[in-house]
């Protein structure tokens, strides 16, 4: 009987070892099956670069709403700035820098039968000879925050060259002062919109034509909008 029990115990131990070995094999197979491919391993470790990329994508997904909010805020700020600083609507012809001359009408000028008209709204200037348009030119008047005076003036001081701006320190060729005011007509830079500190900037060719065909006392009319009248 003791011998039988001994054999039964030995058999149970052998059977338990066999089952344990099979279980270990099964677990090892499952681990090997679920493990990433060898190409994705480095030195026996998982591919850390892939993990970092996944983490970066996750963080980016979290930050995207904040980025969207920043973009919306920036767009709103631009809209507010645009509302506070909007350039006046200017006639598209101001993009043309070269004045338009009528040689036949201009040839009738004697320096005493001329007058100058400035249309601030259209950013145009006109030299009239015997009330006919001898020259049509773009101009640049006061920028936002500054002012070009309206009304009727007589040309006072005239300086062909050597006049220097007290504001910008640059020369103002063909300077023609409006009466005794600090404003005048002169050659200057035209960006295509009102940009001066109050004076009336003219293309150099137009300034020379006006200077050569006017004299002290020539009338200059400045209008917000000119319809062709006096």
TIGU-719260 format. One line per 5 residues: their letters; for each residue x negated, z, y negated of N, C-alpha, C. Coordinates in Angstrom, 1 decimal. Atoms other than C-alpha are relative to their C-alpha. Example, Ala and Ser with C-alpha at 12.3 -4.5 7.8 and 13.67 -1.06 7.14 Angstrom:
as = -0.9/0.0/1.2/-12.3/7.8/4.5/-0.9/0.0/-1.2 ~ 0.9/0.0/1.1/-13.7/7.1/1.1/0.8/0.8/-1.1
END
This chain:
xxxxx = -0.9/0.0/1.2/0.0/0.0/0.0/-0.9/0.0/-1.2 ~ 0.9/0.0/1.1/-2.8/0.8/-2.3/-0.7/-1.3/-0.2 ~ 0.6/1.4/0.1/-4.4/-2.5/-1.5/0.9/-1.0/-0.6 ~ -1.0/0.9/0.5/-1.2/-4.3/-2.3/0.1/0.2/-1.5 ~ -0.1/-0.3/1.4/-0.9/-2.5/-5.7/-1.3/-0.5/-0.7
xxxxx = 1.2/0.4/0.7/-4.5/-3.3/-6.5/0.0/-1.5/-0.2 ~ 0.0/1.4/0.2/-4.0/-7.0/-5.8/1.1/-0.4/-1.0 ~ -1.0/0.3/1.0/-0.8/-7.0/-7.9/-0.5/0.2/-1.4 ~ 0.5/-0.3/1.3/-2.6/-5.4/-10.8/-1.0/-1.1/-0.5 ~ 1.0/1.0/0.3/-5.5/-7.9/-10.6/0.8/-1.3/-0.4
xxxxx = -0.8/1.2/0.2/-2.9/-10.8/-10.5/0.6/0.1/-1.4 ~ -0.7/-0.1/1.3/-1.1/-9.4/-13.6/-1.1/-0.2/-1.1 ~ 1.0/0.2/1.0/-4.4/-9.2/-15.5/-0.4/-1.4/-0.2 ~ 0.3/1.4/0.1/-5.3/-12.7/-14.6/1.0/-0.8/-0.7 ~ -1.1/0.8/0.6/-1.9/-14.0/-15.6/0.1/0.3/-1.5
xxxxx = 0.0/-0.4/1.5/-2.1/-12.1/-19.0/-1.1/-0.7/-0.7 ~ 1.1/0.7/0.6/-5.4/-13.6/-19.7/0.2/-1.5/-0.2 ~ -0.3/1.5/0.0/-4.2/-17.1/-18.9/1.0/-0.3/-1.2 ~ -1.0/0.2/1.0/-1.2/-16.7/-21.2/-0.6/0.2/-1.4 ~ 0.6/-0.2/1.3/-3.3/-15.3/-24.0/-0.9/-1.2/-0.4
xxxxx = 0.9/1.2/0.3/-5.8/-18.2/-23.7/0.9/-1.2/-0.5 ~ -0.9/1.1/0.3/-2.9/-20.7/-23.8/0.6/0.2/-1.4 ~ -0.6/-0.3/1.3/-1.4/-19.0/-26.9/-1.1/-0.3/-1.1 ~ 1.1/0.3/1.0/-4.8/-19.2/-28.7/-0.2/-1.4/-0.1 ~ 0.2/1.4/0.1/-5.1/-22.8/-27.8/1.1/-0.7/-0.9
xxxxx = -1.2/0.5/0.7/-1.6/-23.5/-29.2/-0.2/0.3/-1.5 ~ 0.2/-0.3/1.4/-2.4/-21.7/-32.5/-1.1/-0.8/-0.6 ~ 1.1/0.8/0.5/-5.7/-23.5/-32.8/0.5/-1.4/-0.3 ~ -0.5/1.3/0.1/-3.9/-26.8/-32.3/0.8/-0.1/-1.3 ~ -0.8/0.0/1.2/-1.4/-25.9/-35.1/-0.8/0.0/-1.2
xxxxx = 0.9/-0.1/1.2/-4.1/-24.9/-37.5/-0.7/-1.3/-0.3 ~ 0.7/1.3/0.1/-6.0/-28.1/-36.8/0.9/-1.1/-0.5 ~ -1.0/1.0/0.4/-2.8/-30.2/-37.2/0.3/0.1/-1.5 ~ -0.4/-0.3/1.4/-1.9/-28.6/-40.6/-1.2/-0.1/-1.0 ~ 1.1/-0.1/0.9/-5.4/-28.6/-42.0/-0.2/-1.4/-0.7
xxxxx = 0.2/1.3/0.7/-6.3/-31.3/-44.6/-1.1/-0.8/0.7 ~ 1.0/0.8/-0.7/-8.3/-34.3/-43.4/-1.4/0.3/-0.5 ~ 1.4/-0.3/0.3/-12.1/-34.1/-43.3/-0.4/-0.6/-1.3 ~ 0.3/0.6/1.3/-12.3/-36.5/-46.3/0.3/0.8/-1.2 ~ -0.4/-0.9/1.1/-10.6/-33.9/-48.4/-0.7/1.3/0.0
xxxxx = 0.7/-1.3/-0.1/-13.0/-31.1/-47.4/-1.4/-0.2/-0.5 ~ 1.4/0.0/0.4/-16.4/-30.3/-48.8/-0.6/1.3/0.4 ~ 0.7/-1.2/-0.5/-18.7/-28.0/-46.9/0.9/1.0/0.7 ~ -0.9/-0.9/-0.7/-15.8/-26.6/-44.8/1.1/0.6/-0.9 ~ -1.0/-0.5/0.9/-13.7/-25.8/-47.9/0.9/-1.1/-0.4
xxxxx = -1.0/1.0/0.5/-10.6/-27.6/-49.3/-0.6/-0.6/-1.3 ~ 0.5/0.7/1.2/-11.1/-30.1/-52.1/0.4/0.7/-1.2 ~ -0.4/-0.8/1.2/-11.2/-27.9/-55.2/0.4/-0.9/-1.1 ~ -0.3/0.9/1.1/-11.1/-30.9/-57.5/1.5/-0.3/0.0 ~ -1.4/0.3/-0.1/-7.6/-31.8/-56.1/0.8/1.2/-0.5
xxxxx = -0.8/-1.1/0.4/-6.5/-28.2/-56.7/0.0/0.2/-1.5 ~ 0.1/-0.1/1.5/-7.8/-28.2/-60.3/0.9/-1.1/-0.6 ~ -0.9/1.0/0.5/-6.0/-31.5/-60.9/1.5/0.4/0.0 ~ -1.4/-0.4/-0.1/-2.8/-30.1/-59.6/0.3/1.1/-1.0 ~ -0.2/-1.1/0.9/-3.2/-27.0/-61.7/0.1/-0.5/-1.5
xxxxx = 0.0/0.6/1.3/-3.9/-29.1/-64.8/1.3/-0.7/-0.3 ~ -1.3/0.6/0.2/-0.8/-31.2/-64.2/1.1/1.0/-0.2 ~ -1.0/-1.1/0.1/1.2/-28.0/-63.8/0.0/0.6/-1.5 ~ 0.1/-0.5/1.3/-0.1/-26.7/-67.1/0.5/-1.0/-1.0 ~ -0.4/1.0/1.0/0.5/-30.0/-68.9/1.5/-0.1/0.0
xxxxx = -1.5/0.0/0.0/4.1/-29.9/-67.7/0.6/1.1/-0.8 ~ -0.5/-1.1/0.8/4.5/-26.5/-69.2/-0.2/-0.2/-1.5 ~ 0.3/0.1/1.4/2.9/-27.5/-72.5/0.8/-1.2/-0.6 ~ -0.6/1.2/0.5/4.9/-30.8/-72.9/1.1/0.4/-1.0 ~ -1.0/-0.3/1.0/7.9/-29.1/-74.7/-0.6/0.4/-1.3
xxxxx = 0.7/-0.5/1.2/5.5/-27.5/-77.2/-0.5/-1.2/-0.7 ~ 0.5/1.2/0.6/3.9/-30.9/-77.8/1.1/-0.8/-0.7 ~ -1.2/0.7/0.5/7.3/-32.5/-78.3/0.4/0.7/-1.3 ~ -0.4/-0.8/1.2/8.2/-29.7/-80.8/-1.0/-0.3/-1.2 ~ 1.0/0.2/1.0/4.9/-30.3/-82.7/0.2/-1.4/-0.6
xxxxx = -0.2/1.4/0.5/5.6/-34.1/-82.9/1.2/-0.1/-0.9 ~ -1.2/0.0/0.8/9.1/-33.5/-84.2/-0.2/0.7/-1.4 ~ 0.3/-0.7/1.2/7.8/-31.0/-86.8/-0.8/-0.9/-0.9 ~ 0.9/0.9/0.8/5.1/-33.5/-88.0/0.9/-1.1/-0.6 ~ -0.9/1.1/0.5/7.8/-36.2/-88.3/0.8/0.5/-1.2
xxxxx = -0.8/-0.6/1.1/10.0/-33.9/-90.4/-0.8/0.2/-1.2 ~ 0.8/-0.2/1.2/7.1/-33.0/-92.7/-0.3/-1.3/-0.7 ~ 0.2/1.3/0.7/6.4/-36.7/-93.3/1.2/-0.4/-0.7 ~ -1.2/0.4/0.6/10.0/-37.3/-94.1/0.2/0.8/-1.3 ~ -0.1/-0.8/1.2/10.0/-34.4/-96.6/-0.9/-0.5/-1.1
xxxxx = 1.0/0.5/1.0/6.8/-35.6/-98.3/0.5/-1.3/-0.6 ~ -0.5/1.3/0.4/8.3/-39.1/-98.5/1.1/0.1/-1.0 ~ -1.1/-0.2/0.9/11.4/-37.8/-100.1/-0.4/0.5/-1.4 ~ 0.5/-0.6/1.3/9.4/-35.9/-102.8/-0.9/-1.0/-0.8 ~ 0.9/0.9/0.6/7.1/-38.8/-103.5/0.4/-1.4/0.4
xxxxx = -0.5/1.4/-0.3/8.9/-42.2/-103.4/-0.4/-0.9/-1.1 ~ 0.4/1.0/1.1/7.4/-45.1/-105.3/1.2/-0.7/-0.4 ~ -1.2/0.7/0.5/9.9/-46.9/-107.5/0.1/-1.4/0.7 ~ -0.2/1.3/-0.6/11.4/-50.1/-106.1/-0.5/-1.0/-1.0 ~ 0.6/1.0/0.9/9.3/-52.9/-107.6/0.2/-1.4/0.4
xxxxx = -0.2/1.4/-0.3/9.9/-56.6/-107.8/-1.2/-0.5/0.9 ~ 1.1/0.4/-0.9/7.9/-58.2/-105.0/-1.0/-0.9/-0.7 ~ 0.9/0.9/0.7/6.4/-60.6/-107.5/-1.2/0.7/-0.5 ~ 1.1/-0.7/0.5/4.1/-57.8/-108.6/-1.2/-0.1/1.0 ~ 1.1/0.2/-0.9/2.0/-58.6/-105.5/-0.9/-1.1/-0.5
xxxxx = 0.8/1.2/0.5/0.8/-61.8/-107.3/-0.7/0.5/-1.2 ~ 0.8/-0.5/1.1/-2.1/-60.8/-109.5/-0.2/-1.0/-1.1 ~ 0.2/1.0/0.9/-2.5/-64.1/-111.2/1.2/-0.3/-0.9 ~ -1.2/0.3/0.9/-0.3/-64.7/-114.3/0.4/-1.4/0.0 ~ -0.5/1.3/0.0/1.8/-67.7/-114.7/0.0/-0.5/-1.5
xxxxx = 0.1/0.5/1.4/1.0/-69.8/-117.8/0.8/-1.3/-0.2 ~ -0.7/1.3/0.4/3.0/-72.5/-119.6/-0.9/-0.5/-1.1 ~ 1.0/0.5/0.9/0.2/-74.4/-121.3/0.6/-0.7/-1.3 ~ -0.7/0.7/1.1/2.6/-76.5/-123.5/0.5/1.0/-1.0 ~ -0.5/-1.0/0.9/4.3/-73.4/-125.0/-1.2/0.8/-0.6
xxxxx = 1.1/-0.8/0.5/1.0/-71.5/-125.3/-0.8/-0.7/-1.1 ~ 0.8/0.8/0.9/-0.6/-74.4/-127.2/0.6/0.1/-1.4 ~ -0.6/-0.1/1.3/1.9/-73.7/-130.1/-0.3/1.3/-0.7 ~ 0.3/-1.3/0.6/0.6/-70.2/-130.7/-1.0/-0.1/-1.1 ~ 0.9/-0.1/1.1/-1.0/-69.5/-134.0/-0.4/1.5/-0.3
xxxxx = 0.3/-1.4/0.1/-1.4/-65.7/-133.5/1.0/0.8/-0.8 ~ -1.0/-0.7/0.8/1.5/-64.9/-135.8/1.4/-0.3/0.4 ~ -1.3/0.3/-0.5/4.4/-66.4/-134.0/0.2/0.4/1.5 ~ 0.0/-0.5/-1.4/3.9/-64.4/-130.8/0.5/1.4/0.0 ~ -0.3/-1.4/-0.2/5.2/-61.2/-129.4/-0.1/0.3/1.5
xxxxx = 0.2/-0.4/-1.4/4.8/-59.2/-126.1/1.2/0.8/0.4 ~ -1.1/-0.7/-0.6/7.5/-57.9/-123.9/-0.4/0.6/1.4 ~ 0.3/-0.6/-1.2/7.0/-55.4/-121.1/1.3/0.5/0.7 ~ -1.1/-0.5/-0.8/9.6/-54.8/-118.3/-0.5/0.9/1.0 ~ 0.6/-1.1/-0.9/8.7/-51.5/-116.7/0.7/-0.1/1.4
xxxxx = -0.7/0.0/-1.2/11.4/-51.8/-114.0/-0.5/-1.1/1.0 ~ 0.4/1.2/-0.8/10.2/-55.2/-112.8/-1.5/0.0/0.1 ~ 1.5/0.0/0.1/6.5/-54.4/-113.6/-0.5/-1.4/-0.3 ~ 0.4/1.3/0.5/6.2/-57.6/-115.5/-0.3/0.0/-1.5 ~ 0.3/0.2/1.4/4.8/-58.6/-118.9/0.1/-1.4/-0.4
xxxxx = -0.3/1.4/0.4/5.6/-61.6/-121.0/-0.6/-0.2/-1.4 ~ 0.5/0.4/1.3/3.8/-63.3/-123.9/1.0/-1.1/-0.5 ~ -0.9/0.9/0.5/6.4/-65.1/-126.0/-0.6/-0.7/-1.2 ~ 0.4/0.8/1.1/5.6/-67.9/-128.4/1.2/-0.8/-0.5 ~ -1.2/0.6/0.5/8.4/-68.9/-130.7/1.2/0.3/0.9
xxxxx = -1.1/-0.6/-0.9/10.7/-66.8/-128.4/0.1/-0.8/1.4 ~ 0.1/0.7/-1.3/9.6/-69.0/-125.4/-1.1/0.7/0.8 ~ 1.0/-0.7/-0.9/7.7/-67.6/-122.4/-1.2/-0.9/0.2 ~ 1.2/0.7/-0.2/4.2/-68.7/-122.6/-0.8/0.5/1.2 ~ 0.7/-0.6/-1.2/2.9/-66.3/-119.9/0.9/1.1/0.6
xxxxx = -0.7/-1.0/-0.8/4.5/-64.2/-117.2/-1.1/0.6/0.9 ~ 1.1/-0.7/-0.7/2.2/-61.6/-115.7/0.4/1.3/0.6 ~ -0.2/-1.3/-0.5/2.3/-58.6/-113.4/-0.7/1.1/-0.9 ~ 0.6/-1.1/0.7/1.5/-55.2/-115.0/0.1/1.2/0.9 ~ -0.1/-1.3/-0.6/1.0/-51.6/-113.9/0.2/1.0/-1.1
xxxxx = -0.3/-1.0/1.0/2.6/-48.9/-116.0/-0.2/1.4/0.6 ~ 0.2/-1.4/-0.4/2.8/-45.1/-115.6/0.4/0.3/1.4 ~ -0.3/-0.5/-1.4/2.7/-43.6/-112.1/1.0/1.2/-0.1 ~ -0.9/-1.1/0.0/5.2/-40.9/-111.1/-0.7/1.3/-0.5 ~ 0.6/-1.2/0.7/4.6/-37.8/-113.2/-0.6/-0.3/-1.3
xxxxx = 0.5/0.4/1.3/3.3/-39.8/-116.1/1.1/-0.9/-0.7 ~ -1.0/0.7/0.8/5.2/-41.8/-118.8/-0.6/-1.1/-0.8 ~ 0.3/1.1/0.9/4.9/-45.2/-120.5/1.2/0.0/-1.0 ~ -1.1/-0.1/1.0/6.8/-45.0/-123.8/0.8/-1.3/-0.1 ~ -0.9/1.1/0.2/9.8/-47.3/-124.4/0.2/-0.2/-1.5
xxxxx = -0.3/0.3/1.4/10.6/-49.0/-127.7/-0.7/-1.2/-0.6 ~ 0.7/1.1/0.7/9.2/-51.4/-130.3/-1.3/0.6/-0.7 ~ 1.3/-0.5/0.6/5.5/-51.0/-131.4/-0.7/-1.2/-0.6 ~ 0.9/1.0/0.6/3.0/-53.0/-133.4/-1.4/0.3/0.5 ~ 1.4/-0.1/-0.4/-0.5/-53.7/-132.2/-0.8/0.6/-1.1
xxxxx = 0.9/-0.6/1.0/-2.9/-51.5/-134.0/-1.5/-0.3/0.3 ~ 1.4/0.2/-0.3/-6.5/-51.0/-133.0/-0.2/-1.1/1.1 ~ 0.3/1.1/-1.0/-8.0/-54.0/-131.1/-1.5/0.1/0.3 ~ 1.4/-0.1/-0.4/-11.3/-53.7/-129.1/-0.2/-1.0/1.2 ~ 0.2/0.9/-1.1/-12.4/-56.7/-127.1/-0.8/0.5/1.2
xxxxx = 0.8/-0.6/-1.1/-15.1/-54.8/-125.1/-0.6/1.3/-0.5 ~ 0.7/-1.3/0.4/-16.7/-51.4/-125.1/0.9/1.2/-0.1 ~ -1.0/-1.1/0.0/-13.5/-49.3/-125.1/-0.1/0.7/1.3 ~ 0.1/-0.7/-1.3/-13.8/-46.5/-122.5/1.1/1.0/0.1 ~ -1.1/-1.0/-0.3/-11.0/-44.4/-121.0/-0.5/1.4/-0.1
xxxxx = 0.4/-1.4/0.1/-11.2/-40.8/-121.9/0.5/0.8/1.2 ~ -0.5/-0.6/-1.2/-9.4/-40.0/-118.6/-0.8/-0.3/1.2 ~ 0.7/0.5/-1.1/-11.2/-42.1/-116.1/-1.5/-0.3/-0.2 ~ 1.4/0.4/0.3/-14.4/-42.9/-117.9/-0.4/-1.4/0.3 ~ 0.2/1.4/-0.3/-14.1/-46.6/-117.2/0.3/-0.8/-1.2
xxxxx = -0.3/0.9/1.1/-14.1/-49.5/-119.6/1.4/-0.6/0.1 ~ -1.3/0.6/0.1/-10.8/-51.0/-120.8/-0.1/-1.2/-0.9 ~ 0.1/1.2/0.8/-11.5/-54.5/-121.9/1.3/-0.5/-0.6 ~ -1.1/0.5/0.7/-9.2/-56.2/-124.4/1.1/1.0/-0.3 ~ -0.9/-1.2/0.3/-7.8/-52.9/-125.6/0.8/-0.4/-1.2
xxxxx = -0.9/0.2/1.1/-4.7/-53.2/-127.8/0.9/1.2/-0.1 ~ -0.8/-1.3/0.2/-3.3/-49.9/-129.1/1.4/-0.2/-0.4 ~ -1.4/0.1/0.5/0.4/-49.4/-129.5/0.2/0.9/-1.2 ~ -0.1/-0.7/1.2/0.6/-48.4/-133.1/-1.1/1.0/-0.1 ~ 1.0/-1.1/0.1/-1.1/-45.0/-133.6/0.1/0.9/1.2
xxxxx = -0.1/-0.8/-1.2/-0.2/-43.7/-130.1/-1.2/-0.1/0.8 ~ 1.2/0.0/-0.9/-2.7/-42.9/-127.4/0.1/-1.1/1.1 ~ -0.2/1.0/-1.0/-1.3/-45.7/-125.3/-0.3/-1.4/-0.5 ~ 0.4/1.4/0.4/-2.2/-49.4/-125.2/0.1/-0.9/1.1 ~ 0.1/1.0/-1.0/-2.4/-52.6/-123.3/-1.5/-0.3/0.2
xxxxx = 1.4/0.3/-0.2/-5.7/-53.4/-121.6/-0.2/-0.6/1.4 ~ 0.3/0.5/-1.3/-7.3/-55.1/-118.6/-0.3/1.2/0.9 ~ 0.2/-1.1/-0.9/-7.3/-52.8/-115.5/0.4/-0.4/1.4 ~ -0.3/0.3/-1.4/-6.7/-52.5/-111.8/1.5/0.1/0.2 ~ -1.4/0.1/-0.3/-3.3/-53.5/-110.5/0.2/0.1/1.5
xxxxx = -0.2/-0.1/-1.4/-2.4/-52.1/-107.1/1.3/-0.6/0.6 ~ -1.3/0.5/-0.4/1.1/-53.6/-107.1/1.1/0.9/-0.2 ~ -1.0/-1.0/0.3/3.0/-50.5/-108.2/-0.5/0.8/-1.2 ~ 0.4/-0.8/1.1/3.0/-48.1/-111.2/-1.1/0.9/0.3 ~ 1.2/-0.8/-0.4/-0.4/-46.4/-111.2/-0.8/0.6/-1.2
xxxxx = 0.8/-0.4/1.2/-1.6/-45.8/-114.8/0.4/1.4/-0.4 ~ -0.3/-1.3/0.6/-1.6/-42.6/-116.8/1.0/-0.1/-1.2 ~ -1.0/0.2/1.1/0.8/-44.2/-119.3/-0.3/-1.4/-0.7 ~ 0.3/1.3/0.6/-1.0/-47.4/-120.6/0.6/-1.1/0.9 ~ -0.4/1.2/-0.7/-0.1/-50.9/-119.6/-1.2/-0.8/0.5
xxxxx = 1.1/0.7/-0.5/-2.6/-52.4/-117.3/0.4/-1.5/0.2 ~ -0.2/1.5/-0.1/-3.0/-56.2/-117.2/-1.1/-0.6/0.8 ~ 1.2/0.7/-0.6/-5.0/-58.6/-115.1/-0.9/-0.5/-1.1 ~ 1.0/0.3/1.0/-8.2/-59.5/-116.9/0.4/-1.3/-0.7 ~ -0.3/1.3/0.6/-7.1/-63.1/-117.5/1.2/0.1/-0.9
xxxxx = -1.2/-0.2/0.9/-3.7/-62.1/-118.9/-0.3/0.8/-1.2 ~ 0.3/-0.8/1.2/-5.2/-59.4/-121.1/-0.8/-0.9/-1.0 ~ 0.8/0.8/0.9/-7.6/-62.0/-122.6/0.9/-1.0/-0.7 ~ -1.0/0.9/0.6/-4.7/-64.5/-123.2/0.8/0.7/-1.1 ~ -0.8/-0.8/1.0/-2.7/-61.8/-125.0/-0.9/0.4/-1.2
xxxxx = 0.9/-0.4/1.1/-5.7/-60.6/-127.0/-0.3/-1.2/-0.9 ~ 0.4/1.2/0.8/-6.6/-64.1/-128.1/1.2/-0.6/-0.8 ~ -1.2/0.6/0.6/-3.0/-65.0/-129.1/0.8/1.0/-0.8 ~ -0.7/-1.0/0.8/-2.0/-61.8/-131.0/-1.0/0.5/-1.1 ~ 0.8/-0.5/1.1/-3.3/-60.0/-134.1/0.6/1.4/-0.3
xxxxx = -0.5/-1.3/0.4/-2.9/-56.5/-135.7/1.4/-0.2/-0.6 ~ -1.3/0.1/0.5/0.8/-56.1/-136.4/1.0/-0.8/1.0 ~ -0.9/0.7/-1.0/2.1/-58.2/-133.4/0.9/1.0/0.7 ~ -1.0/-0.9/-0.6/5.2/-56.7/-132.0/-0.1/0.0/1.5 ~ 0.0/-0.2/-1.4/5.2/-55.2/-128.5/1.3/0.8/0.3
xxxxx = -1.2/-0.7/-0.3/8.6/-54.3/-127.0/-0.1/0.4/1.5 ~ 0.1/-0.5/-1.4/8.7/-52.1/-123.9/1.4/0.5/0.4 ~ -1.3/-0.3/-0.5/11.9/-51.9/-121.9/0.0/0.5/1.4 ~ -0.1/-0.4/-1.4/13.0/-50.1/-118.8/0.5/-1.2/0.9 ~ -0.4/1.3/-0.6/14.7/-53.4/-117.9/0.3/-1.0/-1.1
xxxxx = -0.1/1.1/1.0/14.5/-56.6/-119.9/0.9/-1.1/0.5 ~ -0.9/1.1/-0.4/17.3/-59.2/-119.7/-0.3/-1.3/-0.8 ~ 0.3/1.3/0.7/15.6/-61.8/-121.9/0.4/0.1/-1.5 ~ -0.4/-0.2/1.4/16.9/-60.4/-125.3/-1.1/0.4/-0.8 ~ 1.0/-0.5/1.0/15.1/-59.0/-128.3/-0.5/1.3/0.5
END
